[in-house]
């Protein structure tokens, strides 16, 4: 394999990895440009197996999007509706949101993951009482809720500091932050595709603050639209720098752009090869991130399975009722059972491990 790596022009990159030397921006750009995808996958798999062997993680969770009313105008989004009453707009009552958890009383869920639109008219107590209600129903459930973009929006809408917002939410039951809303940190890209929501510095500052307050979080990257390879690598390096500072990130999650039903529909979706390369390069660049996750809803099930040999060690979870990607044309199932995920991992040649949000082992399916 080293001969193949050398022929791809990556021997010096492999030597850096062998010597424990960090890859830099130039290395990352070369990894995206190199012609031999399998050589890059081999390097990424080697790094993955150093950390986790064949172990592949997933959790038993539910994804909840309580409202799609959103004042932001992201070009890539098929989920949001500008205001209540628009065609397709919805906002759950608190009882409706809580019922999503009540209806699954027979499931050994460990996590509720909530991501919403930026609704301009809901009272602050709507969000606080939502969390309190989930904890009343299942006191042991982990609440991973509200992206950094939502936290910034709450601060501005309700006249609070980011720290006040986070402390109020933590008092109501918030346990960790999801990684959504990162898109691509490049100012050029954000100006074109999501100009009217919190910028990259604010996103990272909120995660820094969450880590200081004792919470863990993830970070995402939306790829396959107008970003350059250099902008992808810069995004990874900015996440890596914050991880150096705080150690609070658990997983890096590349998210594939889906073009259906949005204002970027003339662009093609990323290919399977591009998806595998993004995940592999992430594993190689993000040496201080414990986990790289393939969100199977976005990648497709087959590509997610293949990614387990391209640096990925986590397939997210059972998800259940995901709307954001499905409204953008994702053909994947809306949910999988733990048994189904375990089977997909096992037939990929890996060992399934059911985890909780903090990667504590819940079970090792037979």
Helices and strands as residue ranges (DSSP letters): H 2-7, H 11-18, H 25-33, H 37-52, E 55-59, E 61-64, H 94-102, E 111-114, H 124-137, E 142-145, H 148-158, H 162-172, E 176-177, H 187-193, H 200-212, E 216-223, H 229-246, E 249-256, H 272-285, E 291-294, H 296-299, H 301-307, E 314-317, H 324-327, H 338-347, E 351-355, E 361-363
